[in-house]
């Protein structure tokens, strides 16, 4: 699943796979478990942890994101941006061993690769504020 021109990285691939799983569940409005159970290929442990972690903590993650996304509701955000923000917020809150800069960089890269022209800047701005709250 590596993006064109990028070097393979298992953690980057896991974030991308988690994004796809969560996006599908969100877009189809079905439980994540249905999407996971329908997968033909094995989901690596990190992708599963990220997707399931976002699913379990979604309300708290959405609250943290919404509090920092001035002028934007979660529902109004592009679906990919919303999904990327949730994954990054989950990592900020629940994966303290991962450096903040890595989380933000990966999220911006995913937003730039899969969403709108302005998504990278939007995701970076929201996450920078979320990180100040979640990584005190």
C-alpha positions in Angstrom: 0.0 0.0 0.0 3.0 2.3 -0.2 2.3 5.6 -1.9 4.0 6.2 -5.3 7.7 7.2 -4.8 7.8 6.4 -1.1 10.0 3.8 0.6 8.1 0.9 2.2 7.6 1.4 5.9 5.5 -1.0 7.9 4.2 1.6 10.4 3.2 4.0 7.5 1.5 1.1 5.8 -0.4 0.2 9.0 -1.6 3.8 9.4 -2.8 3.8 5.8 -4.6 0.5 6.2 -6.2 1.6 9.4 -7.4 4.8 7.6 -8.9 2.7 4.8 -10.7 0.4 7.3 -12.1 3.3 9.3 -13.0 5.3 6.2 -15.0 2.3 4.8 -16.9 1.8 8.1 -17.6 5.5 8.4 -18.6 5.9 4.7 -20.8 2.8 4.7 -22.1 3.6 8.2 -21.5 0.1 9.4 -19.6 -1.2 12.5 -15.8 -1.5 12.1 -16.0 -5.1 13.0 -18.0 -5.8 9.8 -15.3 -4.2 7.7 -12.6 -6.1 9.5 -14.4 -9.4 9.2 -14.8 -8.9 5.5 -11.1 -8.5 4.8 -9.5 -11.1 2.6 -5.9 -10.4 3.6 -4.7 -10.4 7.2 -4.6 -7.1 9.0 -1.3 -6.4 10.6 -1.3 -5.9 14.4 -0.6 -2.1 14.3 -3.3 -1.4 11.7 -5.8 -3.4 13.8 -4.7 -1.6 17.0 -5.1 1.8 15.4 -8.5 1.0 13.8 -9.9 -0.7 16.9 -8.5 2.0 19.2 -10.1 4.7 17.2 -13.4 2.8 17.2 -13.4 2.3 21.0 -12.3 5.9 21.8 -14.2 7.6 19.0 -16.3 9.9 21.2 -13.4 11.2 23.2 -11.2 11.6 20.1 -14.0 13.5 18.3 -14.4 15.8 21.3 -10.7 16.5 21.4 -10.6 17.2 17.7 -13.8 19.3 17.7 -12.5 21.4 20.6 -9.5 22.4 18.5 -11.1 22.6 15.0 -12.5 26.1 15.3 -15.3 26.7 12.9 -15.5 23.1 11.9 -17.8 20.3 13.2 -16.6 16.7 12.9 -19.5 16.0 10.5 -18.5 18.9 8.2 -14.9 17.7 7.7 -14.0 15.8 4.6 -14.3 12.1 5.5 -10.6 11.3 4.9 -9.5 14.3 7.1 -11.9 13.2 9.8 -10.5 9.7 9.7 -6.8 10.8 9.6 -7.4 13.2 12.5 -9.0 10.4 14.6 -6.1 8.0 14.0 -3.5 10.7 14.9 -5.5 11.8 18.0 -5.6 8.2 19.1 -1.9 7.9 18.7 -1.3 11.2 20.6 -3.5 10.0 23.5 -2.7 6.3 23.6 0.8 5.7 22.1 3.1 7.9 24.1 6.2 6.0 22.7 5.6 7.5 19.3 7.0 11.0 18.9 4.5 13.8 18.3 6.4 15.0 15.2 6.1 11.5 13.7 2.4 11.3 14.3 1.8 14.8 12.8 4.0 14.1 9.8 2.3 10.8 9.0 -1.1 12.4 9.3 -0.3 15.3 7.0 1.2 12.9 4.5 -2.0 10.8 4.5 -4.2 13.9 4.1 -2.0 15.2 1.3 -2.1 11.9 -0.5 -5.8 11.1 -0.2 -7.8 14.2 0.5 -8.2 17.8 -0.7 -5.5 20.2 -1.7 -6.0 22.1 1.6 -6.2 19.0 3.8 -2.6 18.8 4.8 -2.6 22.3 6.2 -5.9 21.7 7.9 -4.9 18.4 9.5 -1.5 19.9 10.6 -3.2 22.9 12.2 -5.8 20.9 14.1 -3.4 18.3 15.3 -0.8 20.8 16.5 -3.5 22.1 18.8 -4.8 18.7 19.8 -1.2 17.6 20.6 -0.8 20.5 23.0 -3.9 19.2 24.9 -3.2 15.4 24.7 0.5 15.5 25.2 0.9 17.8 28.2 
